[in-house]
Amino acid sequence: MDSTGKLAVALASARGLYGVALAVAPGRLGTSWLGVAAAAPPVHVALRGLAVRDLALCAGAADAAVRGRPLRPWLLASAGCDVADIAATLAAGDAVPSRSRAGTIALAGISAAAAAALATIGER
């Protein structure tokens, strides 16, 4: 596996770990992002769906890297999902705590930029 593949697996692993944590404790992680509304069980449904999205992206990217298959589609999908998370958080406005908006922009922004950069420099 080349260095791009190794970096892609590291990035995907971070996304996968977040997905596992979000699936197991949606209220706890969701509250730090969405505020008190995330404590409601119906919100856990959407958060667990988001967790599965992240786990699927992790598995797809890791599988592609290990098998020497194209990484670019998985990396671009990851970047797109991160940008969508930023957009959705900003669209919610003041319903999302300001600290959480800043954290989402920072974390998802860094993740999107890293995935997009890997997608452009990778040979596959």
Order of alpha helices (4+ residues) and beta strands (2+ residues): alpha-alpha-alpha-alpha-alpha
